[in-house]
């Protein structure tokens, strides 16, 4: 399998085939899915986890809504 390197930071853009896969728009946009495989020897239970630096931007809606950014890993919600 093609493992994601744990030796250096990896950009989300490097994990997709086209940059547009990281963009959505509209009132009910689809999910952005990024598939990756981490090496099985990447033990994180003795550490604080895996750092993620996420920058995103959005257009402020002109009506009140309940927009949110939710992150899940393996179908589990990340808090």
Secondary structure, 3 states (H helix, E strand, C coil): CCCECCCCCCCHHHHCCCHHHHCCCCCCCCCCCCCCCECCCCCCCCCCCCCCCCCCCCCCCCCCCCCCCCCEECCEECC
